[in-house]
């Protein structure tokens, strides 16, 4: 029996639960493909190297040049947006808190983009496993409930169908879930690595940008005494 015939037979025996697991698998494969493209092919772990290109302009106070150069950089370099936000805050407000606040706002957004949709892989893997388990239970229920009061000749056939449903859904649920969980761990580790590189580069840029600025003093509130 060829592979295609084996798969067709398994789906025929597994019933609707096999198709439900297939839907979960299609979504998981699509998420893995999109995340691999974004985290491995589109993003590079070189933010610390990129930010060094702006060191001279920042330390020289040429913040307009920093903003212009950051705007010209491609979308796959998030540190450019962090630099632009910090340089604009330094030009407009000049306080360390303001610079840090603007840079942190962009950093939160960029870090959220790194983990976008990755968490769905764990959910889909659990869903596939549970669907396989549900198919197993239903198959066993069908196998043992259908043989009561049936001719002994038909009992073997009914038991075979019920057990086939149980085993096929269990196997397919695990086949779908295991790669999804493995890729979840790999993609999450990659996202954490990129995030750490981005945060370190942003901290370096913040130290350069805020070197000549003091903290904005807090206003003291005077309480009038009667």
VOBA-1610 file (N, C-alpha, C; in pm, whole numbers, padded with zeros to 5 digits, always signed):
BEGIN
Unk+00085-00120+00000Unk+00000+00000+00000Unk+00089+00125+00000Unk+00060+00217-00094Unk+00139+00337-00104Unk+00106+00436+00007Unk+00187+00541+00016Unk+00168+00641+00121Unk+00035+00713+00105Unk+00002+00749-00019Unk-00124+00820-00042Unk-00243+00734-00004Unk-00239+00607-00041Unk-00348+00516-00006Unk-00357+00497+00145Unk-00241+00493+00212Unk-00240+00477+00358Unk-00304+00598+00427Unk-00271+00718+00376Unk-00328+00839+00434Unk-00478+00846+00408Unk-00519+00811+00286Unk-00662+00811+00252Unk-00740+00715+00340Unk-00684+00596+00361Unk-00750+00497+00446Unk-00760+00546+00590Unk-00651+00608+00640Unk-00651+00658+00778Unk-00757+00767+00796Unk-00771+00856+00698Unk-00873+00961+00707Unk-01013+00903+00699Unk-01030+00802+00616Unk-01161+00738+00605Unk-01200+00669+00735Unk-01103+00607+00799Unk-01131+00537+00925Unk-01142+00632+01043Unk-01066+00743+01037Unk-01066+00836+01150Unk-01186+00926+01157Unk-01255+00945+01045Unk-01377+01025+01046Unk-01351+01175+01058Unk-01447+01246+01114Unk-01444+01392+01120Unk-01329+01444+01206Unk-01284+01365+01303Unk-01178+01411+01393Unk-01046+01426+01320Unk-01024+01344+01219Unk-00901+01358+01138Unk-00901+01491+01064Unk-01017+01530+01011Unk-01025+01657+00939Unk-01011+01776+01034Unk-01062+01762+01154Unk-01046+01870+01253Unk-00898+01888+01288Unk-00827+01777+01303Unk-00683+01786+01332Unk-00609+01843+01212Unk-00652+01809+01091Unk-00589+01863+00971Unk-00602+02014+00964Unk-00718+02067+01003Unk-00737+02213+01004Unk-00638+02278+01100Unk-00623+02220+01219Unk-00527+02273+01316Unk-00384+02264+01260Unk-00354+02159+01190Unk-00220+02143+01133Unk-00192+02246+01025Unk-00292+02274+00941Unk-00275+02375+00835Unk-00244+02511+00896Unk-00318+02547+01001Unk-00293+02676+01068Unk-00154+02679+01131Unk-00112+02569+01193Unk+00019+02566+01258Unk+00131+02577+01156Unk+00117+02510+01041Unk+00219+02518+00936Unk+00228+02660+00880Unk+00112+02725+00863Unk+00112+02862+00813Unk+00180+02957+00911Unk+00154+02939+01039Unk+00217+03025+01141Unk+00368+03002+01144Unk+00410+02876+01137Unk+00554+02844+01138Unk+00623+02907+01018Unk+00563+02896+00900Unk+00624+02953+00779Unk+00637+03105+00790Unk+00531+03171+00840Unk+00535+03317+00853Unk+00637+03362+00958Unk+00644+03291+01071Unk+00738+03327+01177Unk+00883+03299+01139Unk+00907+03190+01066Unk+01043+03161+01019Unk+01090+03272+00926Unk+01001+03317+00839Unk+01036+03426+00748Unk+01068+03554+00826Unk+00983+03587+00924Unk+01002+03711+00998Unk+01122+03707+01091Unk+01145+03594+01158Unk+01248+03589+01262Unk+01384+03544+01212Unk+01387+03466+01104Unk+01515+03414+01056Unk+01561+03478+00926Unk+01470+03504+00835Unk+01508+03557+00704Unk+01499+03708+00697Unk+01397+03765+00763Unk+01378+03910+00757Unk+01456+03983+00865Unk+01461+03928+00987Unk+01531+03994+01098Unk+01670+03934+01117Unk+01764+04018+01145Unk+01902+03976+01173Unk+01940+04021+01313Unk+02030+03944+01375Unk+02077+03980+01509Unk+02200+04070+01492Unk+02175+04195+01452Unk+02285+04289+01429Unk+02250+04431+01473Unk+02153+04444+01564Unk+02113+04578+01608Unk+02227+04651+01679Unk+02307+04577+01755Unk+02420+04640+01825Unk+02522+04695+01726Unk+02540+04626+01614Unk+02632+04674+01512Unk+02576+04795+01438Unk+02444+04792+01415Unk+02381+04904+01343Unk+02387+05032+01426Unk+02363+05020+01557Unk+02357+05141+01639Unk+02495+05208+01649Unk+02602+05131+01632Unk+02736+05190+01635Unk+02758+05288+01520Unk+02683+05270+01411Unk+02696+05362+01297Unk+02646+05502+01330Unk+02565+05513+01435Unk+02509+05643+01475Unk+02585+05706+01591Unk+02685+05637+01643Unk+02753+05684+01763Unk+02814+05823+01745Unk+02883+05844+01636Unk+02951+05973+01615Unk+02853+06088+01605Unk+02744+06069+01528Unk+02644+06176+01515Unk+02575+06206+01647Unk+02546+06101+01725Unk+02478+06123+01853Unk+02569+06199+01950Unk+02693+06153+01962Unk+02785+06217+02056Unk+02823+06358+02012Unk+02814+06383+01880Unk+02846+06517+01829Unk+02726+06611+01837Unk+02610+06556+01872Unk+02490+06639+01883Unk+02419+06662+01752Unk+02456+06586+01647Unk+02391+06600+01516Unk+02268+06509+01510Unk+02169+06542+01590Unk+02052+06456+01602Unk+01965+06460+01477Unk+01969+06572+01402Unk+01893+06577+01276Unk+01945+06472+01179Unk+02076+06453+01177Unk+02134+06350+01089Unk+02091+06210+01134Unk+02082+06191+01265Unk+02038+06062+01317Unk+01896+06031+01271Unk+01808+06131+01279Unk+01669+06111+01238Unk+01660+06082+01089Unk+01733+06157+01009Unk+01728+06137+00863Unk+01783+06000+00825Unk+01893+05960+00883Unk+01951+05829+00851Unk+01863+05714+00899Unk+01800+05733+01014Unk+01712+05629+01066Unk+01589+05611+00977Unk+01539+05721+00921Unk+01422+05713+00834Unk+01454+05641+00703Unk+01579+05645+00660Unk+01617+05582+00534Unk+01644+05433+00547Unk+01652+05383+00670Unk+01682+05242+00690Unk+01558+05157+00663Unk+01576+05031+00619Unk+01461+04945+00586Unk+01380+04906+00708Unk+01260+04855+00683Unk+01166+04822+00790Unk+01216+04709+00879Unk+01304+04624+00827Unk+01350+04509+00905Unk+01457+04545+01009Unk+01487+04672+01025Unk+01583+04717+01126Unk+01508+04799+01231Unk+01451+04734+01332Unk+01369+04806+01431Unk+01447+04907+01514Unk+01579+04887+01526Unk+01657+04980+01607Unk+01654+05120+01548Unk+01631+05129+01416Unk+01624+05261+01352Unk+01504+05339+01404Unk+01392+05272+01427Unk+01274+05340+01479Unk+01293+05381+01625Unk+01365+05299+01701Unk+01395+05333+01839Unk+01487+05456+01843Unk+01588+05458+01758Unk+01680+05572+01750Unk+01607+05699+01710Unk+01519+05687+01612Unk+01443+05805+01566Unk+01358+05861+01679Unk+01291+05775+01753Unk+01208+05822+01865Unk+01292+05889+01972Unk+01407+05831+02004Unk+01493+05890+02105Unk+01553+06022+02061Unk+01595+06031+01936Unk+01654+06156+01885Unk+01550+06267+01879Unk+01428+06234+01838Unk+01322+06335+01833Unk+01287+06385+01973Unk+01285+06294+02070Unk+01257+06335+02208Unk+01368+06423+02262Unk+01491+06391+02226Unk+01604+06473+02272Unk+01599+06613+02213Unk+01557+06624+02088Unk+01549+06755+02023Unk+01432+06837+02078Unk+01320+06772+02100Unk+01199+06845+02139Unk+01194+06876+02288Unk+01235+06777+02374Unk+01218+06793+02518Unk+01350+06794+02594Unk+01440+06706+02559Unk+01573+06711+02615Unk+01593+06648+02750Unk+01490+06595+02814Unk+01507+06530+02944Unk+01531+06381+02930Unk+01603+06324+03026Unk+01631+06181+03020Unk+01504+06098+03028Unk+01412+06139+03115Unk+01288+06064+03129Unk+01208+06064+03000Unk+01207+06180+02930Unk+01133+06190+02805Unk+01196+06103+02697Unk+01328+06103+02690Unk+01398+06020+02592Unk+01370+05873+02619Unk+01383+05833+02744Unk+01360+05693+02780Unk+01216+05652+02754Unk+01123+05740+02785Unk+00981+05709+02767Unk+00948+05685+02620Unk+01000+05772+02532Unk+00973+05757+02389Unk+01039+05631+02332Unk+01160+05602+02376Unk+01228+05483+02328Unk+01162+05356+02380Unk+01119+05357+02507Unk+01053+05240+02564Unk+00921+05210+02494Unk+00851+05314+02453Unk+00724+05295+02383Unk+00745+05219+02252Unk+00848+05258+02178Unk+00877+05190+02051Unk+00930+05049+02077Unk+01011+05034+02182Unk+01065+04902+02216Unk+00954+04803+02251Unk+00856+04848+02327Unk+00744+04761+02362Unk+00671+04712+02238Unk+00651+04803+02144Unk+00583+04767+02019Unk+00665+04667+01938Unk+00796+04692+01926Unk+00882+04605+01847Unk+00896+04467+01911Unk+00906+04460+02043Unk+00916+04331+02112Unk+00786+04252+02099Unk+00673+04322+02099Unk+00544+04254+02081Unk+00535+04194+01941Unk+00591+04262+01843Unk+00589+04210+01706Unk+00672+04082+01693Unk+00778+04071+01772Unk+00862+03952+01765Unk+00787+03827+01811Unk+00699+03840+01910Unk+00627+03726+01964Unk+00487+03710+01905Unk+00458+03787+01803Unk+00325+03784+01742Unk+00295+03646+01684Unk+00183+03589+01721Unk+00131+03462+01671Unk+00211+03339+01714Unk+00328+03355+01774Unk+00406+03238+01815Unk+00333+03158+01923Unk+00269+03226+02016Unk+00197+03158+02123Unk+00083+03071+02074Unk+00032+03100+01953Unk-00077+03019+01899Unk-00032+02876+01868Unk+00097+02856+01844Unk+00146+02722+01813Unk+00124+02627+01930Unk+00149+02674+02051Unk+00127+02589+02168Unk-00021+02555+02183Unk-00107+02653+02158Unk-00251+02629+02166Unk-00296+02529+02061Unk-00246+02542+01938Unk-00284+02450+01831Unk-00232+02309+01858Unk-00111+02300+01914Unk-00055+02168+01948Unk-00142+02099+02052Unk-00182+02173+02155Unk-00270+02116+02257Unk-00406+02079+02199Unk-00455+02162+02108Unk-00583+02133+02044Unk-00577+02005+01963Unk-00467+01988+01886Unk-00451+01866+01807Unk-00444+01742+01895Unk-00371+01751+02005Unk-00361+01638+02098Unk-00497+01603+02158Unk-00570+01706+02201Unk-00701+01683+02262Unk-00802+01630+02161Unk-00794+01676+02036Unk-00883+01623+01933Unk-00854+01476+01907Unk-00724+01442+01906Unk-00687+01301+01890Unk-00737+01216+02006Unk-00727+01270+02127Unk-00775+01197+02244Unk-00927+01183+02241Unk-00996+01287+02197Unk-01142+01280+02186Unk-01183+01176+02083Unk-01112+01174+01970Unk-01140+01072+01869Unk-01115+00933+01922Unk-01011+00918+02005Unk-00981+00787+02065Unk-01095+00741+02156Unk-01142+00830+02240Unk-01250+00795+02333Unk-01377+00759+02258Unk-01412+00841+02158Unk-01534+00815+02081Unk-01521+00683+02004Unk-01402+00657+01949Unk-01381+00531+01878Unk-01398+00410+01967Unk-01346+00420+02089Unk-01360+00307+02183Unk-01505+00290+02228Unk-01574+00404+02247Unk-01715+00396+02284Unk-01795+00327+02173Unk-01768+00370+02050Unk-01838+00308+01937Unk-01804+00160+01925Unk-01678+00125+01950Unk-01635-00013+01935Unk-01708-00105+02032Unk-01719-00064+02158Unk-01776-00153+02258Unk-01928-00144+02267Unk-01983-00029+02229Unk-02129-00017+02235Unk-02197-00082+02115Unk-02125-00092+02004Unk-02187-00146+01883Unk-02188-00298+01879Unk-02108-00364+01964Unk-02099-00509+01957Unk-02204-00578+02043Unk-02275-00502+02127Unk-02375-00565+02213Unk-02497-00603+02129Unk-02536-00727+02142Unk-02654-00775+02070Unk-02633-00790+01921Unk-02508-00804+01877Unk-02477-00816+01735Unk-02430-00958+01707Unk-02453-01000+01585Unk-02408-01133+01544Unk-02258-01145+01562Unk-02208-01258+01615Unk-02064-01275+01639Unk-01978-01252+01516Unk-02030-01276+01400Unk-01953-01255+01277Unk-01928-01106+01254Unk-02028-01021+01289Unk-02015-00877+01267Unk-01936-00808+01379Unk-01922-00875+01493Unk-01853-00812+01606Unk-01710-00774+01571Unk-01639-00863+01503Unk-01500-00836+01468Unk-01488-00713+01379Unk-01581-00701+01283Unk-01579-00586+01191Unk-01606-00456+01265Unk-01707-00455+01353Unk-01741-00334+01428Unk-01630-00294+01525Unk-01571-00394+01589Unk-01459-00364+01679Unk-01341-00306+01602Unk-01315-00361+01486Unk-01203-00312+01404Unk-01223-00167+01363Unk-01346-00131+01323Unk-01374+00007+01283Unk-01357+00104+01401Unk-01409+00066+01517Unk-01398+00154+01633Unk-01255+00172+01679Unk-01180+00062+01681Unk-01040+00071+01724Unk-00956+00147+01620Unk-00989+00129+01491Unk-00918+00203+01387Unk-00939+00353+01403Unk-01064+00392+01433Unk-01092+00534+01459Unk-01011+00583+01577Unk-01004+00506+01683Unk-00931+00547+01803Unk-00782+00562+01776Unk-00722+00464+01711Unk-00578+00465+01689Unk-00534+00570+01587Unk-00612+00587+01481Unk-00576+00684+01377Unk-00581+00826+01430Unk-00685+00859+01505Unk-00693+00996+01558Unk-00585+01023+01661Unk-00552+00923+01742Unk-00444+00940+01840Unk-00311+00966+01771Unk-00281+00883+01672Unk-00154+00896+01601Unk-00145+01030+01528Unk-00251+01068+01458Unk-00247+01192+01381Unk-00241+01314+01472Unk-00310+01308+01586Unk-00302+01418+01681Unk-00159+01441+01730Unk-00087+01331+01757Unk+00053+01344+01801Unk+00144+01388+01687Unk+00118+01338+01566Unk+00198+01379+01449Unk+00184+01528+01425Unk+00065+01582+01449Unk+00043+01725+01431Unk+00103+01807+01545Unk+00090+01756+01671Unk+00125+01835+01788Unk+00276+01844+01811Unk+00348+01735+01790Unk+00491+01733+01825Unk+00571+01836+01746Unk+00560+01842+01611Unk+00635+01946+01538Unk+00594+02087+01578Unk+00464+02108+01605Unk+00418+02241+01644Unk+00482+02285+01775Unk+00492+02193+01872Unk+00555+02227+02000Unk+00704+02251+01985Unk+00770+02171+01901Unk+00913+02189+01878Unk+00939+02325+01815Unk+00861+02361+01713Unk+00879+02490+01647Unk+00841+02606+01739Unk+00747+02584+01829Unk+00713+02688+01927Unk+00834+02722+02013Unk+00902+02619+02061Unk+01022+02643+02143Unk+01133+02710+02064Unk+01155+02666+01939Unk+01261+02722+01856Unk+01232+02868+01824Unk+01111+02899+01782Unk+01075+03035+01745Unk+01076+03129+01865Unk+01032+03079+01981Unk+01034+03163+02101Unk+01177+03195+02143Unk+01266+03096+02131Unk+01406+03120+02164Unk+01467+03223+02070Unk+01435+03213+01941Unk+01486+03310+01844Unk+01432+03451+01873Unk+01304+03461+01905Unk+01245+03591+01937Unk+01311+03652+02060Unk+01339+03572+02161Unk+01406+03622+02282Unk+01547+03671+02251Unk+01617+03599+02164Unk+01753+03641+02126Unk+01752+03775+02054Unk+01659+03790+01959Unk+01649+03917+01886Unk+01608+04029+01980Unk+01517+04000+02073Unk+01470+04101+02168Unk+01584+04148+02258Unk+01666+04055+02305Unk+01780+04093+02390Unk+01879+04179+02313Unk+01905+04143+02188Unk+01996+04222+02104Unk+01941+04362+02082Unk+01809+04372+02057Unk+01746+04502+02036Unk+01750+04586+02163Unk+01721+04526+02277Unk+01722+04601+02404Unk+01861+04650+02440Unk+01963+04568+02416Unk+02099+04609+02445Unk+02142+04725+02355Unk+02103+04718+02227Unk+02136+04827+02135Unk+02063+04954+02173Unk+01938+04942+02214Unk+01860+05059+02255Unk+01918+05122+02381Unk+01963+05040+02475Unk+02022+05092+02598Unk+02151+05169+02567Unk+02230+05116+02475Unk+02353+05185+02435Unk+02320+05321+02372Unk+02219+05323+02285Unk+02179+05449+02221Unk+02124+05547+02324Unk+02047+05496+02421Unk+01992+05584+02524Unk+02103+05649+02606Unk+02206+05573+02641Unk+02318+05630+02717Unk+02388+05740+02639Unk+02401+05723+02510Unk+02463+05828+02428Unk+02372+05950+02418Unk+02242+05925+02396Unk+02149+06036+02377Unk+02129+06118+02504Unk+02128+06052+02618Unk+02097+06121+02744Unk+02220+06169+02819Unk+02338+06154+02760Unk+02462+06188+02832Unk+02466+06335+02870Unk+02421+06424+02782Unk+02431+06568+02807Unk+02306+06627+02871Unk+02207+06540+02901Unk+02082+06592+02955Unk+02066+06552+03100Unk+02010+06643+03178Unk+01978+06614+03318Unk+01831+06572+03328Unk+01799+06512+03441Unk+01659+06474+03465Unk+01575+06600+03479Unk+01453+06593+03429Unk+01362+06706+03442Unk+01317+06715+03588Unk+01341+06827+03654Unk+01307+06837+03797Unk+01157+06828+03818Unk+01119+06762+03926Unk+00979+06751+03960Unk+00934+06879+04030Unk+00813+06916+03997Unk+00758+07037+04059Unk+00716+07007+04202Unk+00755+07093+04290Unk+00716+07074+04431Unk+00583+07142+04455Unk+00498+07075+04525Unk+00365+07128+04555Unk+00367+07191+04693Unk+00332+07316+04703Unk+00332+07386+04829Unk+00193+07375+04892Unk+00192+07340+05016Unk+00066+07330+05087Unk+00047+07457+05169Unk-00062+07524+05140Unk-00089+07650+05210Unk-00145+07620+05349Unk-00088+07686+05444Unk-00137+07670+05583Unk-00222+07790+05619Unk-00331+07761+05681Unk-00419+07869+05722Unk-00371+07931+05851
//
